[in-house]
Amino acid sequence: MTITPDTSTDVGGEADEQRTVDETDVTVMDPYATYEGRQEMRSRSEISATELLRESGAVLRLSEAAAAELSASTAGSEDETMIINMGPQHPSTHGVLRLMLELKGEEVLRTKPIIGYLHTGMEKTAEELTYLQGTTNTTRMDYLSPMFNELVFALATEELLGITDEMPPRATWIRMFMCELNRIASHLLFFATNGMDMASTTSMIFGIRERDSLLRFFEQASGLRMNHNYIRVGGVAADLPDDWHGTVTAILDSLERKLVEHDELFSGQPIWHGRSQGVGVIGAEEAVALAATGPTLRATGVPWDLRRDEPYLAYDEVDFDVIVGTHGDTFDRYSVRMNEIRESIRIARQCIEAMPAGDWRIQDKKVTPPPRARIDESMEALIHHFKIFTEGFRVPEGEVYVAVESPRGELGCYLVSDGSAKPYRMHIRGPSFVNIQTLPHLMKGGLMADAVAVISSIDPVMGEVDR
């Protein structure tokens, strides 16, 4: 096809050079197809050996011998394989996650995760919200563990403000207490969905039932069952409700009894073992190279937990064990989370016993609004309340990175301030986003029937991936 430009209106009086476009350069797309550019998995004949190794689960450095062995293990005629989509509408991809799988019969040869279907844009949204409003945004990223999102943003902001050492002890312990309860709730939902993904409706009923008792307490404390906006810059939104210790103690007592039943029902069940043991295996070296964190990493035997190795809040004042696995398979990832529930119960009980009295937020008028009761009594308090919620507070110039141990791993917040009342930049190191890159390694050589169990075992939350 030849295109000749019209020269009648050429200002310079000289015609442009004739341009020729080869018809083979024009790609006609199927209007009903979904195309994600370089994210798409292509056939083996269309990609380089390096890309093939990367898609097949290779991590970082490989010797020539290892590369040759891996390449040979993934070899196969394209006539014998097919590429299919799993998701993004599949109910067991835990949100809008799309996986492209190359199959040889029932065997998974390659896996390529494709993300971006949720498009929340929360990091960009943060630039238009004041620091006081920031937690209403971040709490919605990982909607199964919102307390941790609020905590990491608040800690980063407080570091920039230089008020970390001024935090009242009660505020610190309330934060730790609520986060451990949230960790339990998140792991219970993992237990529910992990079982459902392997056709166990009983685990879904049990997990949701136990989690609901914790959500009811969260509603008492914050007014909401999810996306609480409870942990804020300078402390927490409100003190714990009346008789909170009795309410939570009863919940923990009940949960400890029922965990024994859950363990007996699943951990010792032959079908559960057959579906999870030796499935989705990853070694410690590969997990570290892929930057996996949380239960996904600890299941390989690496005892890395920010609560112990880089303590924050008051974790250096409580006793707990870091749970690790041995084989790095789906069963180990399940077992690590099940036992982490017990450790979180242990921490929560220590919080109940050692909860200090006093203020639950910092008494700094530049950061915290006046007490609600004062607004009706004082014009100055009303003005202060109005200005802090409309204009926010200014944060000194600087940048900081703070990380906490969320139920899914290292949750980090990189915050840049330009001296205004709004962040100049915010970036979240989401553990779900990082852990998803282990899927090509975990699923390689496995069966199509095990793909759902493997995805569920890393417990991804897509709101955090597409933040």
C-alpha positions as CSV (number, residue, x, y, z in Angstrom):
1,M,0.0,0.0,0.0
2,T,1.5,3.4,-1.1
3,I,0.6,6.7,0.5
4,T,1.2,9.9,-1.4
5,P,0.8,13.1,0.6
6,D,-1.2,16.0,-0.8
7,T,1.3,18.8,-1.8
8,S,-1.2,21.5,-2.8
9,T,-1.0,23.3,0.6
10,D,2.7,22.8,1.1
11,V,4.0,26.1,2.5
12,G,7.6,25.6,1.4
13,G,6.5,24.8,-2.1
14,E,8.4,21.5,-2.0
15,A,6.6,18.2,-1.8
16,D,7.3,15.9,1.1
17,E,9.1,12.7,0.2
18,Q,6.9,9.9,-0.9
19,R,6.2,7.6,2.1
20,T,5.7,3.9,1.7
21,V,4.0,1.8,4.4
22,D,4.4,-1.9,4.1
23,E,1.1,-3.7,4.6
24,T,2.8,-6.2,6.9
25,D,3.4,-3.3,9.4
26,V,-0.3,-2.7,9.9
27,T,-1.8,-5.0,12.5
28,V,-5.5,-5.4,12.4
29,M,-6.8,-6.2,15.9
30,D,-9.8,-8.3,16.6
31,P,-12.3,-5.8,18.2
32,Y,-13.5,-8.4,20.6
33,A,-10.0,-9.5,21.8
34,T,-8.3,-8.4,25.0
35,Y,-4.7,-7.3,24.3
36,E,-2.3,-6.1,27.0
37,G,0.8,-5.5,24.9
38,R,4.0,-6.8,26.3
39,Q,2.2,-8.3,29.2
40,E,0.7,-10.9,26.9
41,M,2.2,-14.4,26.7
42,R,3.5,-15.2,23.2
43,S,4.3,-18.5,21.7
44,R,7.8,-19.9,22.1
45,S,8.8,-19.2,18.5
46,E,8.1,-15.4,19.0
47,I,10.2,-14.8,22.1
48,S,13.9,-14.9,23.0
49,A,15.6,-17.6,25.1
50,T,16.1,-15.1,27.9
51,E,12.4,-14.2,28.0
52,L,11.4,-17.8,27.9
53,L,13.6,-18.6,30.9
54,R,12.1,-15.6,32.8
55,E,8.6,-16.8,32.1
56,S,9.4,-20.3,33.0
57,G,10.4,-19.3,36.5
58,A,14.1,-18.4,36.2
59,V,15.2,-15.9,38.9
60,L,18.1,-13.5,38.7
61,R,21.4,-15.3,38.0
62,L,21.6,-18.6,36.3
63,S,24.7,-20.5,35.2
64,E,24.9,-21.7,31.6
65,A,24.3,-25.3,32.7
66,A,21.3,-24.4,34.8
67,A,19.9,-22.3,32.0
68,A,20.3,-25.1,29.5
69,E,18.7,-27.6,31.9
70,L,15.7,-25.2,32.5
71,S,15.3,-24.6,28.8
72,A,15.3,-28.3,28.1
73,S,12.8,-29.0,30.8
74,T,10.4,-26.5,29.3
75,A,10.9,-27.6,25.7
76,G,7.9,-28.9,23.7
77,S,6.5,-28.7,20.3
78,E,4.0,-25.8,19.8
79,D,1.7,-28.4,18.2
80,E,1.5,-30.2,21.6
81,T,0.8,-27.1,23.7
82,M,-1.8,-24.4,24.0
83,I,-2.1,-21.0,25.7
84,I,-5.2,-20.3,27.6
85,N,-6.5,-17.5,29.9
86,M,-7.4,-18.0,33.5
87,G,-9.2,-14.9,34.7
88,P,-9.6,-12.0,35.1
89,Q,-13.2,-13.0,35.7
90,H,-12.4,-16.4,37.3
91,P,-13.8,-16.5,40.9
92,S,-10.6,-18.2,42.2
93,T,-8.1,-15.6,41.0
94,H,-8.9,-13.6,44.1
95,G,-10.0,-10.5,42.3
96,V,-9.3,-9.3,38.8
97,L,-6.1,-11.2,38.2
98,R,-5.5,-12.7,34.8
99,L,-3.1,-15.6,34.2
100,M,-2.0,-16.8,30.8
101,L,-1.0,-20.4,31.0
102,E,0.8,-22.6,28.5
103,L,-0.4,-26.1,28.9
104,K,0.8,-29.4,27.6
105,G,-2.1,-31.6,28.3
106,E,-2.8,-31.0,32.1
107,E,0.8,-29.8,32.8
108,V,1.5,-26.1,33.2
109,L,4.7,-25.2,31.3
110,R,4.6,-21.4,31.6
111,T,2.6,-18.9,33.6
112,K,2.4,-15.2,33.0
113,P,0.4,-13.0,35.5
114,I,-1.3,-10.0,33.9
115,I,-2.4,-7.2,36.2
116,G,-3.9,-3.7,35.9
117,Y,-7.6,-4.5,35.6
118,L,-8.6,-2.8,38.8
119,H,-7.0,0.6,38.1
120,T,-7.5,2.2,41.5
121,G,-4.7,4.8,41.1
122,M,-4.5,5.3,44.8
123,E,-0.8,6.4,44.8
124,K,-1.7,9.2,42.4
125,T,-4.8,10.0,44.4
126,A,-2.7,10.5,47.5
127,E,-1.1,13.6,45.9
128,E,-4.5,15.4,46.0
129,L,-5.4,14.5,49.6
130,T,-4.0,16.1,52.8
131,Y,-2.1,13.9,55.2
132,L,-5.1,13.9,57.4
133,Q,-7.2,12.5,54.6
134,G,-4.5,10.1,53.5
135,T,-5.6,7.1,55.6
136,T,-9.1,7.2,54.0
137,N,-7.3,6.4,50.7
138,T,-4.7,3.9,51.9
139,T,-7.1,1.9,54.0
140,R,-8.8,0.7,50.8
141,M,-5.7,-0.8,49.1
142,D,-5.6,-4.1,51.0
143,Y,-9.2,-4.2,52.0
144,L,-8.6,-7.4,54.0
145,S,-6.0,-5.8,56.3
146,P,-6.9,-2.1,56.3
147,M,-5.4,-1.4,59.7
148,F,-1.9,-2.1,58.3
149,N,-2.4,0.3,55.4
150,E,-3.4,3.0,57.8
151,L,-0.5,2.2,60.1
152,V,2.2,2.4,57.5
153,F,1.0,5.7,56.1
154,A,0.7,7.2,59.6
155,L,4.1,6.0,60.7
156,A,5.7,7.5,57.5
157,T,4.0,10.8,58.1
158,E,5.0,10.9,61.8
159,E,8.6,10.2,60.8
160,L,8.5,13.2,58.5
161,L,6.9,15.3,61.2
162,G,9.5,14.2,63.8
163,I,6.8,13.2,66.4
164,T,7.5,9.5,66.6
165,D,9.1,9.8,70.1
166,E,6.1,11.9,71.3
167,M,3.5,9.2,70.6
168,P,1.6,8.3,73.8
169,P,2.2,4.7,74.9
170,R,-1.5,3.9,74.9
171,A,-1.8,4.9,71.2
172,T,1.1,2.7,70.3
173,W,-0.3,-0.3,72.1
174,I,-3.8,0.2,70.7
175,R,-2.3,0.2,67.2
176,M,-0.5,-3.0,67.8
177,F,-3.5,-4.6,69.4
178,M,-5.8,-3.7,66.5
179,C,-3.3,-4.8,63.9
180,E,-2.9,-8.2,65.5
181,L,-6.7,-8.7,65.6
182,N,-6.7,-7.6,61.9
183,R,-4.0,-10.2,61.1
184,I,-6.2,-12.9,62.7
185,A,-9.2,-11.7,60.6
186,S,-7.2,-11.7,57.4
187,H,-5.7,-15.2,58.0
188,L,-9.2,-16.5,58.8
189,L,-10.4,-15.3,55.4
190,F,-7.4,-17.0,53.8
191,F,-8.4,-20.2,55.6
192,A,-12.0,-19.8,54.3
193,T,-11.1,-19.1,50.6
194,N,-8.1,-21.5,50.5
195,G,-10.5,-24.3,51.5
196,M,-13.2,-23.1,49.1
197,D,-10.7,-23.1,46.2
198,M,-10.1,-26.7,46.9
199,A,-13.8,-27.6,47.1
200,S,-14.2,-27.4,50.9
201,T,-17.4,-25.4,51.6
202,T,-17.0,-26.2,55.4
203,S,-13.8,-24.1,55.6
204,M,-15.6,-21.1,54.0
205,I,-18.4,-21.3,56.6
206,F,-16.0,-21.7,59.5
207,G,-13.6,-19.0,58.4
208,I,-16.3,-16.4,57.7
209,R,-18.1,-17.2,60.9
210,E,-15.0,-16.7,63.1
211,R,-13.9,-13.6,61.2
212,D,-17.3,-12.0,61.6
213,S,-16.9,-11.8,65.4
214,L,-13.7,-9.7,64.9
215,L,-15.4,-7.4,62.4
216,R,-18.2,-6.7,64.8
217,F,-15.6,-5.6,67.4
218,F,-13.9,-3.4,64.7
219,E,-17.3,-1.8,64.1
220,Q,-17.7,-1.1,67.8
221,A,-14.2,0.6,67.9
222,S,-14.2,2.5,64.6
223,G,-17.8,2.5,63.4
224,L,-17.0,0.4,60.3
225,R,-16.4,-3.3,59.6
226,M,-13.9,-2.6,56.9
227,N,-11.8,0.4,55.7
228,H,-11.9,1.8,59.2
229,N,-9.8,5.0,59.0
230,Y,-9.1,4.2,62.7
231,I,-5.3,4.6,62.8
232,R,-4.5,8.2,62.0
233,V,-1.5,10.5,62.1
234,G,-0.8,11.2,65.8
235,G,-2.6,8.2,67.2
236,V,-6.0,6.6,66.7
237,A,-9.4,8.1,65.9
238,A,-11.0,7.1,69.2
239,D,-10.2,5.2,72.4
240,L,-11.2,1.6,72.7
241,P,-15.0,1.0,73.4
242,D,-16.3,0.2,76.9
243,D,-15.6,-3.3,78.1
244,W,-13.3,-3.9,75.1
245,H,-11.1,-6.2,77.1
246,G,-14.0,-8.5,78.1
247,T,-15.4,-8.5,74.5
248,V,-12.1,-9.4,72.9
249,T,-11.1,-12.0,75.6
250,A,-14.4,-13.8,74.9
251,I,-13.6,-13.7,71.1
252,L,-10.1,-15.0,71.6
253,D,-11.2,-17.8,74.0
254,S,-13.8,-19.0,71.5
255,L,-11.4,-18.8,68.6
256,E,-8.7,-20.8,70.3
257,R,-11.2,-23.6,70.9
258,K,-12.4,-23.6,67.3
259,L,-8.9,-23.5,65.9
260,V,-8.4,-27.0,67.3
261,E,-11.5,-28.2,65.4
262,H,-10.3,-26.6,62.2
263,D,-6.9,-28.1,62.5
264,E,-8.3,-31.6,63.1
265,L,-10.7,-31.2,60.2
266,F,-8.1,-30.1,57.6
267,S,-4.5,-30.5,58.8
268,G,-4.9,-34.3,59.3
269,Q,-7.2,-34.9,56.3
270,P,-5.7,-37.1,53.5
271,I,-7.6,-35.2,50.8
272,W,-6.2,-31.9,52.0
273,H,-2.7,-33.3,52.2
274,G,-3.0,-34.7,48.7
275,R,-4.1,-31.4,47.3
276,S,-1.5,-29.3,49.1
277,Q,1.6,-31.3,50.0
278,G,4.3,-31.1,47.3
279,V,2.2,-28.6,45.3
280,G,3.5,-25.2,44.4
281,V,7.0,-25.7,45.8
282,I,9.5,-22.9,46.1
283,G,12.9,-23.0,47.8
284,A,14.4,-20.4,50.2
285,E,16.9,-19.2,47.6
286,E,14.3,-18.6,44.9
287,A,11.9,-16.9,47.3
288,V,14.6,-14.5,48.5
289,A,15.7,-13.8,44.9
290,L,12.1,-13.0,44.0
291,A,11.8,-10.7,47.0
292,A,8.9,-12.7,48.5
293,T,8.0,-11.8,52.1
294,G,5.5,-12.9,54.7
295,P,4.1,-16.4,55.0
296,T,5.2,-17.1,51.4
297,L,8.8,-16.6,52.4
298,R,8.6,-18.0,55.9
299,A,7.1,-21.2,54.5
300,T,10.4,-21.9,52.9
301,G,12.2,-21.8,56.2
302,V,13.5,-18.2,56.2
303,P,12.6,-16.7,59.6
304,W,12.2,-13.1,58.4
305,D,9.6,-11.1,60.3
306,L,9.8,-7.3,60.6
307,R,8.0,-7.4,63.9
308,R,11.1,-9.2,65.4
309,D,13.9,-8.3,63.0
310,E,13.2,-4.6,62.6
311,P,10.8,-3.9,65.6
312,Y,8.3,-1.1,65.4
313,L,5.4,-0.1,67.7
314,A,5.9,-2.1,70.9
315,Y,6.7,-5.5,69.4
316,D,10.0,-5.6,71.2
317,E,8.0,-5.7,74.5
318,V,5.9,-8.7,73.7
319,D,6.7,-12.4,73.4
320,F,5.9,-14.3,70.2
321,D,7.4,-16.9,67.9
322,V,8.2,-16.5,64.2
323,I,6.5,-19.4,62.4
324,V,8.4,-21.1,59.6
325,G,7.9,-24.0,57.3
326,T,10.2,-26.5,55.7
327,H,9.2,-27.5,52.2
328,G,7.8,-24.2,50.8
329,D,4.7,-25.9,49.4
330,T,1.0,-25.0,49.5
331,F,0.5,-27.0,52.8
332,D,3.4,-25.1,54.5
333,R,1.9,-21.8,53.5
334,Y,-1.4,-22.9,55.0
335,S,0.2,-24.2,58.2
336,V,2.3,-21.0,58.7
337,R,-0.8,-18.9,58.6
338,M,-2.8,-21.2,60.8
339,N,-0.1,-21.0,63.5
340,E,0.4,-17.3,63.0
341,I,-3.2,-16.9,64.2
342,R,-2.2,-18.5,67.5
343,E,0.8,-16.2,67.8
344,S,-1.4,-13.2,67.1
345,I,-3.9,-14.4,69.8
346,R,-0.9,-14.6,72.1
347,I,0.2,-11.0,71.3
348,A,-3.4,-9.7,71.7
349,R,-3.7,-11.2,75.1
350,Q,-0.5,-9.5,76.2
351,C,-1.9,-6.2,74.9
352,I,-5.0,-6.7,77.0
353,E,-2.9,-7.3,80.1
354,A,-0.3,-4.5,79.5
355,M,-2.5,-1.8,77.9
356,P,-1.3,1.5,79.4
357,A,-3.6,4.2,80.5
358,G,-3.5,7.8,79.2
359,D,-4.0,9.6,75.9
360,W,-4.8,7.7,72.8
361,R,-3.5,10.4,70.5
362,I,-0.8,13.0,70.6
363,Q,-1.7,16.3,72.1
364,D,-0.3,18.6,69.4
365,K,-2.8,21.2,68.1
366,K,-0.9,21.4,64.8
367,V,-1.6,17.7,64.1
368,T,-4.7,16.6,66.0
369,P,-8.1,18.2,66.0
370,P,-9.7,19.4,69.2
371,P,-12.0,17.1,71.3
372,R,-15.5,16.9,69.8
373,A,-17.1,18.2,73.0
374,R,-14.9,21.4,72.8
375,I,-16.4,22.4,69.4
376,D,-19.7,23.3,71.0
377,E,-18.0,25.3,73.8
378,S,-15.2,27.3,72.1
379,M,-15.1,29.3,69.0
380,E,-11.3,28.8,68.8
381,A,-11.8,25.0,68.9
382,L,-14.4,25.3,66.1
383,I,-12.0,27.3,64.0
384,H,-9.2,24.9,64.8
385,H,-11.4,22.0,63.8
386,F,-12.5,23.6,60.6
387,K,-9.0,24.6,59.4
388,I,-7.3,21.3,60.2
389,F,-10.0,19.3,58.3
390,T,-10.1,21.7,55.3
391,E,-6.5,22.8,55.0
392,G,-4.7,20.0,56.8
393,F,-1.3,20.4,58.4
394,R,2.0,21.1,56.7
395,V,4.8,18.5,56.8
396,P,8.5,19.4,56.6
397,E,10.3,18.7,53.3
398,G,11.9,15.3,53.2
399,E,11.5,11.6,52.2
400,V,11.1,8.5,54.2
401,Y,10.5,4.8,53.8
402,V,8.7,2.8,56.6
403,A,7.7,-0.8,56.5
404,V,5.5,-3.0,58.6
405,E,4.7,-6.7,58.6
406,S,1.2,-7.1,57.1
407,P,-0.5,-10.5,56.9
408,R,0.9,-10.9,53.3
409,G,4.4,-9.7,54.0
410,E,6.4,-6.4,54.0
411,L,4.1,-3.5,53.4
412,G,6.2,-0.4,52.8
413,C,5.3,3.3,52.3
414,Y,7.7,5.6,50.5
415,L,6.6,9.2,51.2
416,V,8.0,12.5,49.8
417,S,7.0,15.8,51.2
418,D,7.6,19.2,49.6
419,G,6.6,21.1,52.7
420,S,2.9,21.4,51.8
421,A,-0.2,19.8,53.4
422,K,-0.3,17.1,50.7
423,P,2.3,14.4,49.8
424,Y,4.4,15.3,46.8
425,R,4.7,11.5,46.0
426,M,3.6,8.3,47.6
427,H,4.6,4.8,46.7
428,I,3.5,1.6,48.4
429,R,5.5,-1.5,48.4
430,G,2.6,-4.0,48.3
431,P,3.5,-7.5,49.3
432,S,0.7,-9.0,47.1
433,F,2.3,-7.2,44.1
434,V,5.7,-8.7,44.8
435,N,4.5,-12.1,45.8
436,I,2.5,-12.6,42.6
437,Q,5.8,-12.8,40.7
438,T,6.5,-16.1,42.4
439,L,3.5,-17.7,40.5
440,P,5.5,-18.7,37.3
441,H,7.9,-20.5,39.5
442,L,5.3,-22.1,41.8
443,M,3.1,-23.3,39.0
444,K,5.7,-24.6,36.6
445,G,5.5,-28.3,36.1
446,G,2.3,-28.6,38.1
447,L,-1.2,-29.6,37.0
448,M,-3.9,-27.3,35.8
449,A,-6.1,-28.6,38.7
450,D,-3.5,-27.3,41.2
451,A,-3.3,-23.8,39.7
452,V,-6.2,-22.5,41.9
453,A,-4.7,-24.0,45.1
454,V,-1.3,-22.3,44.3
455,I,-2.8,-18.9,43.6
456,S,-4.8,-19.1,46.8
457,S,-1.8,-20.1,48.8
458,I,0.0,-16.8,48.3
459,D,-3.2,-15.0,49.4
460,P,-3.1,-12.0,47.0
461,V,-5.3,-9.0,47.3
462,M,-5.7,-7.2,43.9
463,G,-6.6,-3.9,45.4
464,E,-3.0,-3.8,46.7
465,V,-1.6,-5.0,43.4
466,D,-3.3,-2.4,41.2
467,R,-3.2,0.4,43.7
